[in-house]
Structures are given as C-alpha cells and as structure tokens.
Amino acid sequence: MLLIVAYSRAARQALRNSCSTHAETVVRRFGRAVLLRETEYGAFVACRLRERFGTAVEVARTEPLNEYRDVPEHVRDAAAAYEARESPSTSYAKFAAGSEFPDPEAMRETPLAD
C-alpha cells in the first residue's frame, strides 16, 4: 500500500478531493493521511500530490503487519497478558519485571524478522 500524509491545509484539501474523485484507489482514510492501493494509478495520485505540494505531502510504501506471521509468539503473549492485567495504571516495565515476559528495553532493540 501507499501511505500519503498531507501536512498543509491546501494539501489536505487536495488529498480529500483526490480520495473522493478516485475512491476505487483508496484503501482507508485517516484525516490527513490515506492508504492507497499499490497500483500505478495509486502511485500517479501520490506523485501528483507530491509534485503539486512538495514537502507538504509525504509518500511512503507500506505493508500490512500480520501479527501471527511477523510478531514472535512471546511478544503476542506479553501484549495479551499486559492488556488483561489487574491494574490498568501498571507500566509494562513493572508488569514484566521478574516474569517470563520480555523486557521492554530488549524489545526496543530487537527488530522484527523480515
């Protein structure tokens, strides 16, 4: 998918207009950001906005995260356990301390496998 982020007011308006005009290309809208289908036409829309507004429009290529394929089981288990914790105000670092769950500092430094 192509992620388009519009920073200026004029660029946001043009992005909204493009989404309305080319709805078949839009995967999802997020206000000042939009995901477009990764097609030549999606790239055309993105490049057109970038050409017109320069750095007020950012374009990036993205790919969906499949949590079951891309995220290790121990990270998914830690996230599920943390969300089920008794006290919502407990930080993850305190929650994980002395448990089998991964250390937050270690997770910050460990990239996801490709």
Jmol script that loads the backbone (N, CA, C; Angstrom):
load data "model"
ATOM      1  N   MET A   1       0.834  -1.176   0.000  1.00  0.00           N
ATOM      2  CA  MET A   1       0.000   0.000   0.000  1.00  0.00           C
ATOM      3  C   MET A   1       0.880   1.240   0.000  1.00  0.00           C
ATOM      4  N   LEU A   2       0.307   2.341  -0.382  1.00  0.00           N
ATOM      5  CA  LEU A   2       0.999   3.625  -0.378  1.00  0.00           C
ATOM      6  C   LEU A   2       0.375   4.499   0.700  1.00  0.00           C
ATOM      7  N   LEU A   3       1.201   5.029   1.577  1.00  0.00           N
ATOM      8  CA  LEU A   3       0.748   5.928   2.634  1.00  0.00           C
ATOM      9  C   LEU A   3       1.037   7.353   2.198  1.00  0.00           C
ATOM     10  N   ILE A   4      -0.001   8.175   2.174  1.00  0.00           N
ATOM     11  CA  ILE A   4       0.133   9.579   1.800  1.00  0.00           C
ATOM     12  C   ILE A   4      -0.256  10.406   3.023  1.00  0.00           C
ATOM     13  N   VAL A   5       0.621  11.310   3.451  1.00  0.00           N
ATOM     14  CA  VAL A   5       0.336  12.202   4.574  1.00  0.00           C
ATOM     15  C   VAL A   5       0.438  13.632   4.068  1.00  0.00           C
ATOM     16  N   ALA A   6      -0.617  14.413   4.303  1.00  0.00           N
ATOM     17  CA  ALA A   6      -0.658  15.806   3.865  1.00  0.00           C
ATOM     18  C   ALA A   6      -0.502  16.711   5.082  1.00  0.00           C
ATOM     19  N   TYR A   7       0.447  17.637   5.035  1.00  0.00           N
ATOM     20  CA  TYR A   7       0.748  18.481   6.185  1.00  0.00           C
ATOM     21  C   TYR A   7       0.134  19.878   6.110  1.00  0.00           C
ATOM     22  N   SER A   8       0.006  20.451   4.940  1.00  0.00           N
ATOM     23  CA  SER A   8      -0.559  21.801   4.836  1.00  0.00           C
ATOM     24  C   SER A   8      -2.069  21.715   4.622  1.00  0.00           C
ATOM     25  N   ARG A   9      -2.737  22.810   4.905  1.00  0.00           N
ATOM     26  CA  ARG A   9      -4.194  22.866   4.723  1.00  0.00           C
ATOM     27  C   ARG A   9      -4.567  22.614   3.258  1.00  0.00           C
ATOM     28  N   ALA A  10      -3.849  23.245   2.346  1.00  0.00           N
ATOM     29  CA  ALA A  10      -4.138  23.070   0.917  1.00  0.00           C
ATOM     30  C   ALA A  10      -3.894  21.626   0.479  1.00  0.00           C
ATOM     31  N   ALA A  11      -2.825  21.029   0.978  1.00  0.00           N
ATOM     32  CA  ALA A  11      -2.526  19.634   0.624  1.00  0.00           C
ATOM     33  C   ALA A  11      -3.588  18.689   1.185  1.00  0.00           C
ATOM     34  N   ARG A  12      -4.063  18.960   2.405  1.00  0.00           N
ATOM     35  CA  ARG A  12      -5.129  18.123   2.987  1.00  0.00           C
ATOM     36  C   ARG A  12      -6.405  18.218   2.159  1.00  0.00           C
ATOM     37  N   GLN A  13      -6.742  19.425   1.714  1.00  0.00           N
ATOM     38  CA  GLN A  13      -7.939  19.600   0.891  1.00  0.00           C
ATOM     39  C   GLN A  13      -7.795  18.855  -0.431  1.00  0.00           C
ATOM     40  N   ALA A  14      -6.641  18.962  -1.052  1.00  0.00           N
ATOM     41  CA  ALA A  14      -6.403  18.251  -2.313  1.00  0.00           C
ATOM     42  C   ALA A  14      -6.438  16.740  -2.096  1.00  0.00           C
ATOM     43  N   LEU A  15      -5.929  16.274  -0.965  1.00  0.00           N
ATOM     44  CA  LEU A  15      -5.971  14.846  -0.653  1.00  0.00           C
ATOM     45  C   LEU A  15      -7.414  14.379  -0.495  1.00  0.00           C
ATOM     46  N   ARG A  16      -8.227  15.158   0.226  1.00  0.00           N
ATOM     47  CA  ARG A  16      -9.659  14.815   0.367  1.00  0.00           C
ATOM     48  C   ARG A  16     -10.336  14.762  -0.999  1.00  0.00           C
ATOM     49  N   ASN A  17     -10.060  15.753  -1.837  1.00  0.00           N
ATOM     50  CA  ASN A  17     -10.660  15.779  -3.174  1.00  0.00           C
ATOM     51  C   ASN A  17     -10.222  14.572  -3.999  1.00  0.00           C
ATOM     52  N   SER A  18      -8.943  14.229  -3.924  1.00  0.00           N
ATOM     53  CA  SER A  18      -8.435  13.068  -4.663  1.00  0.00           C
ATOM     54  C   SER A  18      -9.098  11.787  -4.183  1.00  0.00           C
ATOM     55  N   CYS A  19      -9.298  11.680  -2.870  1.00  0.00           N
ATOM     56  CA  CYS A  19      -9.947  10.483  -2.322  1.00  0.00           C
ATOM     57  C   CYS A  19     -11.385  10.368  -2.808  1.00  0.00           C
ATOM     58  N   SER A  20     -12.069  11.483  -2.878  1.00  0.00           N
ATOM     59  CA  SER A  20     -13.456  11.466  -3.362  1.00  0.00           C
ATOM     60  C   SER A  20     -13.522  11.132  -4.841  1.00  0.00           C
ATOM     61  N   THR A  21     -12.622  11.714  -5.614  1.00  0.00           N
ATOM     62  CA  THR A  21     -12.613  11.512  -7.057  1.00  0.00           C
ATOM     63  C   THR A  21     -12.129  10.123  -7.447  1.00  0.00           C
ATOM     64  N   HIS A  22     -11.185   9.590  -6.698  1.00  0.00           N
ATOM     65  CA  HIS A  22     -10.558   8.307  -7.038  1.00  0.00           C
ATOM     66  C   HIS A  22     -10.804   7.279  -5.931  1.00  0.00           C
ATOM     67  N   ALA A  23     -12.047   7.140  -5.506  1.00  0.00           N
ATOM     68  CA  ALA A  23     -12.404   6.277  -4.370  1.00  0.00           C
ATOM     69  C   ALA A  23     -11.975   4.827  -4.572  1.00  0.00           C
ATOM     70  N   GLU A  24     -11.937   4.364  -5.811  1.00  0.00           N
ATOM     71  CA  GLU A  24     -11.556   2.968  -6.078  1.00  0.00           C
ATOM     72  C   GLU A  24     -10.094   2.695  -5.731  1.00  0.00           C
ATOM     73  N   THR A  25      -9.296   3.736  -5.601  1.00  0.00           N
ATOM     74  CA  THR A  25      -7.878   3.607  -5.270  1.00  0.00           C
ATOM     75  C   THR A  25      -7.644   3.649  -3.759  1.00  0.00           C
ATOM     76  N   VAL A  26      -8.605   4.199  -3.014  1.00  0.00           N
ATOM     77  CA  VAL A  26      -8.453   4.406  -1.574  1.00  0.00           C
ATOM     78  C   VAL A  26      -8.728   3.113  -0.813  1.00  0.00           C
ATOM     79  N   VAL A  27      -7.784   2.741   0.051  1.00  0.00           N
ATOM     80  CA  VAL A  27      -7.967   1.592   0.938  1.00  0.00           C
ATOM     81  C   VAL A  27      -8.585   2.070   2.241  1.00  0.00           C
ATOM     82  N   ARG A  28      -8.027   3.162   2.812  1.00  0.00           N
ATOM     83  CA  ARG A  28      -8.532   3.691   4.077  1.00  0.00           C
ATOM     84  C   ARG A  28      -8.096   5.139   4.237  1.00  0.00           C
ATOM     85  N   ARG A  29      -8.987   5.935   4.846  1.00  0.00           N
ATOM     86  CA  ARG A  29      -8.695   7.345   5.103  1.00  0.00           C
ATOM     87  C   ARG A  29      -8.512   7.569   6.597  1.00  0.00           C
ATOM     88  N   PHE A  30      -7.579   8.449   6.962  1.00  0.00           N
ATOM     89  CA  PHE A  30      -7.294   8.778   8.360  1.00  0.00           C
ATOM     90  C   PHE A  30      -7.186  10.290   8.544  1.00  0.00           C
ATOM     91  N   GLY A  31      -8.075  11.066   8.014  1.00  0.00           N
ATOM     92  CA  GLY A  31      -7.968  12.518   8.144  1.00  0.00           C
ATOM     93  C   GLY A  31      -6.896  13.057   7.216  1.00  0.00           C
ATOM     94  N   ARG A  32      -5.744  13.425   7.781  1.00  0.00           N
ATOM     95  CA  ARG A  32      -4.662  13.990   6.970  1.00  0.00           C
ATOM     96  C   ARG A  32      -3.808  12.924   6.301  1.00  0.00           C
ATOM     97  N   ALA A  33      -4.153  11.660   6.504  1.00  0.00           N
ATOM     98  CA  ALA A  33      -3.402  10.555   5.886  1.00  0.00           C
ATOM     99  C   ALA A  33      -4.369   9.611   5.181  1.00  0.00           C
ATOM    100  N   VAL A  34      -3.840   8.907   4.193  1.00  0.00           N
ATOM    101  CA  VAL A  34      -4.655   7.958   3.436  1.00  0.00           C
ATOM    102  C   VAL A  34      -3.768   6.803   2.977  1.00  0.00           C
ATOM    103  N   LEU A  35      -4.364   5.628   2.917  1.00  0.00           N
ATOM    104  CA  LEU A  35      -3.697   4.472   2.321  1.00  0.00           C
ATOM    105  C   LEU A  35      -4.307   4.248   0.949  1.00  0.00           C
ATOM    106  N   LEU A  36      -3.454   4.188  -0.070  1.00  0.00           N
ATOM    107  CA  LEU A  36      -3.911   3.929  -1.434  1.00  0.00           C
ATOM    108  C   LEU A  36      -3.459   2.536  -1.856  1.00  0.00           C
ATOM    109  N   ARG A  37      -4.230   1.935  -2.758  1.00  0.00           N
ATOM    110  CA  ARG A  37      -3.826   0.652  -3.329  1.00  0.00           C
ATOM    111  C   ARG A  37      -2.490   0.844  -4.040  1.00  0.00           C
ATOM    112  N   GLU A  38      -1.645  -0.158  -3.959  1.00  0.00           N
ATOM    113  CA  GLU A  38      -0.324  -0.082  -4.587  1.00  0.00           C
ATOM    114  C   GLU A  38      -0.444  -0.478  -6.057  1.00  0.00           C
ATOM    115  N   THR A  39      -0.982   0.458  -6.830  1.00  0.00           N
ATOM    116  CA  THR A  39      -1.126   0.282  -8.274  1.00  0.00           C
ATOM    117  C   THR A  39      -0.452   1.469  -8.958  1.00  0.00           C
ATOM    118  N   GLU A  40      -0.308   1.388 -10.248  1.00  0.00           N
ATOM    119  CA  GLU A  40       0.252   2.525 -10.979  1.00  0.00           C
ATOM    120  C   GLU A  40      -0.618   3.757 -10.792  1.00  0.00           C
ATOM    121  N   TYR A  41      -1.942   3.556 -10.732  1.00  0.00           N
ATOM    122  CA  TYR A  41      -2.825   4.710 -10.571  1.00  0.00           C
ATOM    123  C   TYR A  41      -2.688   5.304  -9.173  1.00  0.00           C
ATOM    124  N   GLY A  42      -2.550   4.439  -8.148  1.00  0.00           N
ATOM    125  CA  GLY A  42      -2.305   4.931  -6.795  1.00  0.00           C
ATOM    126  C   GLY A  42      -1.022   5.741  -6.742  1.00  0.00           C
ATOM    127  N   ALA A  43       0.016   5.256  -7.415  1.00  0.00           N
ATOM    128  CA  ALA A  43       1.290   5.973  -7.473  1.00  0.00           C
ATOM    129  C   ALA A  43       1.135   7.289  -8.233  1.00  0.00           C
ATOM    130  N   PHE A  44       0.326   7.291  -9.284  1.00  0.00           N
ATOM    131  CA  PHE A  44       0.060   8.509 -10.046  1.00  0.00           C
ATOM    132  C   PHE A  44      -0.578   9.568  -9.148  1.00  0.00           C
ATOM    133  N   VAL A  45      -1.591   9.171  -8.378  1.00  0.00           N
ATOM    134  CA  VAL A  45      -2.261  10.108  -7.467  1.00  0.00           C
ATOM    135  C   VAL A  45      -1.257  10.648  -6.446  1.00  0.00           C
ATOM    136  N   ALA A  46      -0.446   9.762  -5.873  1.00  0.00           N
ATOM    137  CA  ALA A  46       0.544  10.167  -4.873  1.00  0.00           C
ATOM    138  C   ALA A  46       1.576  11.120  -5.471  1.00  0.00           C
ATOM    139  N   CYS A  47       2.091  10.787  -6.633  1.00  0.00           N
ATOM    140  CA  CYS A  47       3.112  11.625  -7.281  1.00  0.00           C
ATOM    141  C   CYS A  47       2.552  12.979  -7.681  1.00  0.00           C
ATOM    142  N   ARG A  48       1.309  12.991  -8.111  1.00  0.00           N
ATOM    143  CA  ARG A  48       0.669  14.245  -8.487  1.00  0.00           C
ATOM    144  C   ARG A  48       0.578  15.186  -7.285  1.00  0.00           C
ATOM    145  N   LEU A  49       0.159  14.637  -6.138  1.00  0.00           N
ATOM    146  CA  LEU A  49       0.077  15.455  -4.927  1.00  0.00           C
ATOM    147  C   LEU A  49       1.462  15.933  -4.493  1.00  0.00           C
ATOM    148  N   ARG A  50       2.435  15.054  -4.576  1.00  0.00           N
ATOM    149  CA  ARG A  50       3.808  15.398  -4.188  1.00  0.00           C
ATOM    150  C   ARG A  50       4.372  16.475  -5.120  1.00  0.00           C
ATOM    151  N   GLU A  51       4.094  16.349  -6.410  1.00  0.00           N
ATOM    152  CA  GLU A  51       4.556  17.335  -7.394  1.00  0.00           C
ATOM    153  C   GLU A  51       3.950  18.706  -7.108  1.00  0.00           C
ATOM    154  N   ARG A  52       2.680  18.712  -6.754  1.00  0.00           N
ATOM    155  CA  ARG A  52       1.967  19.969  -6.533  1.00  0.00           C
ATOM    156  C   ARG A  52       2.343  20.633  -5.209  1.00  0.00           C
ATOM    157  N   PHE A  53       2.521  19.838  -4.144  1.00  0.00           N
ATOM    158  CA  PHE A  53       2.703  20.400  -2.807  1.00  0.00           C
ATOM    159  C   PHE A  53       4.089  20.173  -2.205  1.00  0.00           C
ATOM    160  N   GLY A  54       4.966  19.494  -2.913  1.00  0.00           N
ATOM    161  CA  GLY A  54       6.336  19.296  -2.438  1.00  0.00           C
ATOM    162  C   GLY A  54       6.396  18.603  -1.088  1.00  0.00           C
ATOM    163  N   THR A  55       7.156  19.200  -0.170  1.00  0.00           N
ATOM    164  CA  THR A  55       7.367  18.570   1.138  1.00  0.00           C
ATOM    165  C   THR A  55       6.142  18.624   2.044  1.00  0.00           C
ATOM    166  N   ALA A  56       5.078  19.281   1.626  1.00  0.00           N
ATOM    167  CA  ALA A  56       3.835  19.281   2.400  1.00  0.00           C
ATOM    168  C   ALA A  56       3.081  17.966   2.232  1.00  0.00           C
ATOM    169  N   VAL A  57       3.576  17.104   1.344  1.00  0.00           N
ATOM    170  CA  VAL A  57       2.996  15.772   1.143  1.00  0.00           C
ATOM    171  C   VAL A  57       4.117  14.752   1.264  1.00  0.00           C
ATOM    172  N   GLU A  58       3.900  13.786   2.124  1.00  0.00           N
ATOM    173  CA  GLU A  58       4.870  12.703   2.306  1.00  0.00           C
ATOM    174  C   GLU A  58       4.272  11.418   1.742  1.00  0.00           C
ATOM    175  N   VAL A  59       5.082  10.670   1.027  1.00  0.00           N
ATOM    176  CA  VAL A  59       4.639   9.420   0.413  1.00  0.00           C
ATOM    177  C   VAL A  59       5.564   8.303   0.884  1.00  0.00           C
ATOM    178  N   ALA A  60       4.962   7.199   1.328  1.00  0.00           N
ATOM    179  CA  ALA A  60       5.757   6.047   1.768  1.00  0.00           C
ATOM    180  C   ALA A  60       5.074   4.769   1.311  1.00  0.00           C
ATOM    181  N   ARG A  61       5.878   3.765   1.075  1.00  0.00           N
ATOM    182  CA  ARG A  61       5.362   2.443   0.716  1.00  0.00           C
ATOM    183  C   ARG A  61       5.258   1.636   2.011  1.00  0.00           C
ATOM    184  N   THR A  62       4.132   1.005   2.220  1.00  0.00           N
ATOM    185  CA  THR A  62       3.922   0.244   3.455  1.00  0.00           C
ATOM    186  C   THR A  62       3.513  -1.176   3.127  1.00  0.00           C
ATOM    187  N   GLU A  63       3.544  -2.010   4.154  1.00  0.00           N
ATOM    188  CA  GLU A  63       2.989  -3.344   4.016  1.00  0.00           C
ATOM    189  C   GLU A  63       2.267  -3.678   5.312  1.00  0.00           C
ATOM    190  N   PRO A  64       1.168  -4.394   5.241  1.00  0.00           N
ATOM    191  CA  PRO A  64       0.418  -4.726   6.445  1.00  0.00           C
ATOM    192  C   PRO A  64       1.235  -5.620   7.376  1.00  0.00           C
ATOM    193  N   LEU A  65       0.982  -5.484   8.656  1.00  0.00           N
ATOM    194  CA  LEU A  65       1.627  -6.329   9.658  1.00  0.00           C
ATOM    195  C   LEU A  65       0.706  -7.504   9.947  1.00  0.00           C
ATOM    196  N   ASN A  66       1.184  -8.701   9.680  1.00  0.00           N
ATOM    197  CA  ASN A  66       0.453  -9.915  10.036  1.00  0.00           C
ATOM    198  C   ASN A  66       1.006 -10.352  11.382  1.00  0.00           C
ATOM    199  N   GLU A  67       0.260 -10.095  12.448  1.00  0.00           N
ATOM    200  CA  GLU A  67       0.801 -10.342  13.784  1.00  0.00           C
ATOM    201  C   GLU A  67       1.139 -11.800  14.029  1.00  0.00           C
ATOM    202  N   TYR A  68       0.470 -12.715  13.354  1.00  0.00           N
ATOM    203  CA  TYR A  68       0.744 -14.142  13.568  1.00  0.00           C
ATOM    204  C   TYR A  68       1.959 -14.614  12.781  1.00  0.00           C
ATOM    205  N   ARG A  69       2.268 -13.951  11.696  1.00  0.00           N
ATOM    206  CA  ARG A  69       3.440 -14.305  10.903  1.00  0.00           C
ATOM    207  C   ARG A  69       4.658 -13.468  11.289  1.00  0.00           C
ATOM    208  N   ASP A  70       4.450 -12.187  11.571  1.00  0.00           N
ATOM    209  CA  ASP A  70       5.550 -11.243  11.726  1.00  0.00           C
ATOM    210  C   ASP A  70       5.979 -10.969  13.169  1.00  0.00           C
ATOM    211  N   VAL A  71       5.110 -11.252  14.131  1.00  0.00           N
ATOM    212  CA  VAL A  71       5.403 -10.943  15.533  1.00  0.00           C
ATOM    213  C   VAL A  71       5.646 -12.241  16.292  1.00  0.00           C
ATOM    214  N   PRO A  72       6.776 -12.350  17.006  1.00  0.00           N
ATOM    215  CA  PRO A  72       7.052 -13.577  17.762  1.00  0.00           C
ATOM    216  C   PRO A  72       5.955 -13.867  18.794  1.00  0.00           C
ATOM    217  N   GLU A  73       5.734 -15.143  19.041  1.00  0.00           N
ATOM    218  CA  GLU A  73       4.672 -15.561  19.959  1.00  0.00           C
ATOM    219  C   GLU A  73       4.858 -14.966  21.354  1.00  0.00           C
ATOM    220  N   HIS A  74       6.111 -14.881  21.830  1.00  0.00           N
ATOM    221  CA  HIS A  74       6.321 -14.350  23.185  1.00  0.00           C
ATOM    222  C   HIS A  74       5.918 -12.872  23.284  1.00  0.00           C
ATOM    223  N   VAL A  75       6.012 -12.137  22.201  1.00  0.00           N
ATOM    224  CA  VAL A  75       5.590 -10.733  22.193  1.00  0.00           C
ATOM    225  C   VAL A  75       4.064 -10.651  22.182  1.00  0.00           C
ATOM    226  N   ARG A  76       3.416 -11.477  21.372  1.00  0.00           N
ATOM    227  CA  ARG A  76       1.943 -11.507  21.355  1.00  0.00           C
ATOM    228  C   ARG A  76       1.397 -11.919  22.717  1.00  0.00           C
ATOM    229  N   ASP A  77       2.020 -12.935  23.337  1.00  0.00           N
ATOM    230  CA  ASP A  77       1.583 -13.392  24.660  1.00  0.00           C
ATOM    231  C   ASP A  77       1.751 -12.289  25.701  1.00  0.00           C
ATOM    232  N   ALA A  78       2.861 -11.568  25.630  1.00  0.00           N
ATOM    233  CA  ALA A  78       3.101 -10.471  26.571  1.00  0.00           C
ATOM    234  C   ALA A  78       2.061  -9.367  26.393  1.00  0.00           C
ATOM    235  N   ALA A  79       1.730  -9.037  25.156  1.00  0.00           N
ATOM    236  CA  ALA A  79       0.731  -7.998  24.892  1.00  0.00           C
ATOM    237  C   ALA A  79      -0.636  -8.410  25.429  1.00  0.00           C
ATOM    238  N   ALA A  80      -1.014  -9.667  25.209  1.00  0.00           N
ATOM    239  CA  ALA A  80      -2.311 -10.157  25.698  1.00  0.00           C
ATOM    240  C   ALA A  80      -2.355 -10.150  27.221  1.00  0.00           C
ATOM    241  N   ALA A  81      -1.289 -10.624  27.862  1.00  0.00           N
ATOM    242  CA  ALA A  81      -1.251 -10.654  29.327  1.00  0.00           C
ATOM    243  C   ALA A  81      -1.260  -9.239  29.903  1.00  0.00           C
ATOM    244  N   TYR A  82      -0.530  -8.334  29.276  1.00  0.00           N
ATOM    245  CA  TYR A  82      -0.475  -6.954  29.765  1.00  0.00           C
ATOM    246  C   TYR A  82      -1.845  -6.290  29.656  1.00  0.00           C
ATOM    247  N   GLU A  83      -2.551  -6.524  28.589  1.00  0.00           N
ATOM    248  CA  GLU A  83      -3.889  -5.945  28.434  1.00  0.00           C
ATOM    249  C   GLU A  83      -4.884  -6.545  29.421  1.00  0.00           C
ATOM    250  N   ALA A  84      -4.616  -7.753  29.907  1.00  0.00           N
ATOM    251  CA  ALA A  84      -5.508  -8.412  30.875  1.00  0.00           C
ATOM    252  C   ALA A  84      -5.063  -8.160  32.322  1.00  0.00           C
ATOM    253  N   ARG A  85      -4.082  -7.284  32.548  1.00  0.00           N
ATOM    254  CA  ARG A  85      -3.554  -7.043  33.899  1.00  0.00           C
ATOM    255  C   ARG A  85      -4.645  -6.492  34.821  1.00  0.00           C
ATOM    256  N   GLU A  86      -4.440  -6.685  36.122  1.00  0.00           N
ATOM    257  CA  GLU A  86      -5.435  -6.259  37.109  1.00  0.00           C
ATOM    258  C   GLU A  86      -5.493  -4.749  37.273  1.00  0.00           C
ATOM    259  N   SER A  87      -4.337  -4.097  37.231  1.00  0.00           N
ATOM    260  CA  SER A  87      -4.294  -2.655  37.447  1.00  0.00           C
ATOM    261  C   SER A  87      -3.895  -1.940  36.155  1.00  0.00           C
ATOM    262  N   PRO A  88      -4.825  -1.207  35.552  1.00  0.00           N
ATOM    263  CA  PRO A  88      -4.525  -0.531  34.285  1.00  0.00           C
ATOM    264  C   PRO A  88      -3.405   0.505  34.380  1.00  0.00           C
ATOM    265  N   SER A  89      -3.093   0.977  35.576  1.00  0.00           N
ATOM    266  CA  SER A  89      -2.058   2.006  35.707  1.00  0.00           C
ATOM    267  C   SER A  89      -0.647   1.428  35.820  1.00  0.00           C
ATOM    268  N   THR A  90      -0.513   0.105  35.875  1.00  0.00           N
ATOM    269  CA  THR A  90       0.807  -0.522  35.963  1.00  0.00           C
ATOM    270  C   THR A  90       1.523  -0.413  34.618  1.00  0.00           C
ATOM    271  N   SER A  91       2.738   0.123  34.653  1.00  0.00           N
ATOM    272  CA  SER A  91       3.511   0.229  33.410  1.00  0.00           C
ATOM    273  C   SER A  91       3.953  -1.160  32.966  1.00  0.00           C
ATOM    274  N   TYR A  92       4.271  -1.287  31.675  1.00  0.00           N
ATOM    275  CA  TYR A  92       4.710  -2.597  31.198  1.00  0.00           C
ATOM    276  C   TYR A  92       6.020  -3.004  31.863  1.00  0.00           C
ATOM    277  N   ALA A  93       6.933  -2.064  32.085  1.00  0.00           N
ATOM    278  CA  ALA A  93       8.220  -2.395  32.710  1.00  0.00           C
ATOM    279  C   ALA A  93       8.006  -3.032  34.082  1.00  0.00           C
ATOM    280  N   LYS A  94       7.116  -2.477  34.885  1.00  0.00           N
ATOM    281  CA  LYS A  94       6.822  -3.056  36.203  1.00  0.00           C
ATOM    282  C   LYS A  94       6.113  -4.393  36.056  1.00  0.00           C
ATOM    283  N   PHE A  95       5.200  -4.469  35.114  1.00  0.00           N
ATOM    284  CA  PHE A  95       4.448  -5.702  34.884  1.00  0.00           C
ATOM    285  C   PHE A  95       5.381  -6.847  34.497  1.00  0.00           C
ATOM    286  N   ALA A  96       6.352  -6.569  33.645  1.00  0.00           N
ATOM    287  CA  ALA A  96       7.236  -7.614  33.123  1.00  0.00           C
ATOM    288  C   ALA A  96       8.371  -7.976  34.075  1.00  0.00           C
ATOM    289  N   ALA A  97       8.706  -7.079  35.008  1.00  0.00           N
ATOM    290  CA  ALA A  97       9.838  -7.319  35.913  1.00  0.00           C
ATOM    291  C   ALA A  97       9.639  -8.616  36.692  1.00  0.00           C
ATOM    292  N   GLY A  98      10.631  -9.495  36.619  1.00  0.00           N
ATOM    293  CA  GLY A  98      10.592 -10.750  37.361  1.00  0.00           C
ATOM    294  C   GLY A  98       9.624 -11.783  36.820  1.00  0.00           C
ATOM    295  N   SER A  99       9.139 -11.575  35.605  1.00  0.00           N
ATOM    296  CA  SER A  99       8.198 -12.529  35.000  1.00  0.00           C
ATOM    297  C   SER A  99       8.837 -13.162  33.768  1.00  0.00           C
ATOM    298  N   GLU A 100       8.088 -14.056  33.130  1.00  0.00           N
ATOM    299  CA  GLU A 100       8.595 -14.684  31.901  1.00  0.00           C
ATOM    300  C   GLU A 100       8.412 -13.784  30.678  1.00  0.00           C
ATOM    301  N   PHE A 101       7.777 -12.633  30.859  1.00  0.00           N
ATOM    302  CA  PHE A 101       7.518 -11.739  29.731  1.00  0.00           C
ATOM    303  C   PHE A 101       8.771 -10.948  29.363  1.00  0.00           C
ATOM    304  N   PRO A 102       8.910 -10.600  28.076  1.00  0.00           N
ATOM    305  CA  PRO A 102      10.136  -9.934  27.618  1.00  0.00           C
ATOM    306  C   PRO A 102      10.322  -8.546  28.229  1.00  0.00           C
ATOM    307  N   ASP A 103      11.574  -8.209  28.449  1.00  0.00           N
ATOM    308  CA  ASP A 103      11.956  -6.908  28.975  1.00  0.00           C
ATOM    309  C   ASP A 103      11.685  -5.837  27.914  1.00  0.00           C
ATOM    310  N   PRO A 104      11.091  -4.699  28.302  1.00  0.00           N
ATOM    311  CA  PRO A 104      10.786  -3.677  27.295  1.00  0.00           C
ATOM    312  C   PRO A 104      12.029  -3.116  26.609  1.00  0.00           C
ATOM    313  N   GLU A 105      13.130  -2.984  27.331  1.00  0.00           N
ATOM    314  CA  GLU A 105      14.360  -2.466  26.708  1.00  0.00           C
ATOM    315  C   GLU A 105      14.880  -3.430  25.647  1.00  0.00           C
ATOM    316  N   ALA A 106      14.811  -4.718  25.944  1.00  0.00           N
ATOM    317  CA  ALA A 106      15.257  -5.718  24.964  1.00  0.00           C
ATOM    318  C   ALA A 106      14.368  -5.678  23.724  1.00  0.00           C
ATOM    319  N   MET A 107      13.055  -5.521  23.928  1.00  0.00           N
ATOM    320  CA  MET A 107      12.144  -5.454  22.776  1.00  0.00           C
ATOM    321  C   MET A 107      12.410  -4.214  21.935  1.00  0.00           C
ATOM    322  N   ARG A 108      12.774  -3.102  22.574  1.00  0.00           N
ATOM    323  CA  ARG A 108      13.062  -1.865  21.821  1.00  0.00           C
ATOM    324  C   ARG A 108      14.240  -2.033  20.878  1.00  0.00           C
ATOM    325  N   GLU A 109      15.173  -2.883  21.248  1.00  0.00           N
ATOM    326  CA  GLU A 109      16.389  -3.075  20.461  1.00  0.00           C
ATOM    327  C   GLU A 109      16.315  -4.250  19.489  1.00  0.00           C
ATOM    328  N   THR A 110      15.270  -5.068  19.586  1.00  0.00           N
ATOM    329  CA  THR A 110      15.171  -6.266  18.753  1.00  0.00           C
ATOM    330  C   THR A 110      14.269  -5.994  17.551  1.00  0.00           C
ATOM    331  N   PRO A 111      14.820  -6.006  16.339  1.00  0.00           N
ATOM    332  CA  PRO A 111      13.982  -5.775  15.153  1.00  0.00           C
ATOM    333  C   PRO A 111      13.089  -6.983  14.872  1.00  0.00           C
ATOM    334  N   LEU A 112      11.967  -6.722  14.231  1.00  0.00           N
ATOM    335  CA  LEU A 112      11.118  -7.821  13.774  1.00  0.00           C
ATOM    336  C   LEU A 112      11.808  -8.509  12.605  1.00  0.00           C
ATOM    337  N   ALA A 113      11.652  -9.801  12.526  1.00  0.00           N
ATOM    338  CA  ALA A 113      12.236 -10.552  11.406  1.00  0.00           C
ATOM    339  C   ALA A 113      11.501 -10.194  10.124  1.00  0.00           C
ATOM    340  N   ASP A 114      12.218 -10.217   9.018  1.00  0.00           N
ATOM    341  CA  ASP A 114      11.592  -9.933   7.710  1.00  0.00           C
ATOM    342  C   ASP A 114      10.876 -11.138   7.183  1.00  0.00           C
TER     343      ASP A 114
END
end "model"
wireframe off; spacefill off
backbone 0.3
color backbone group
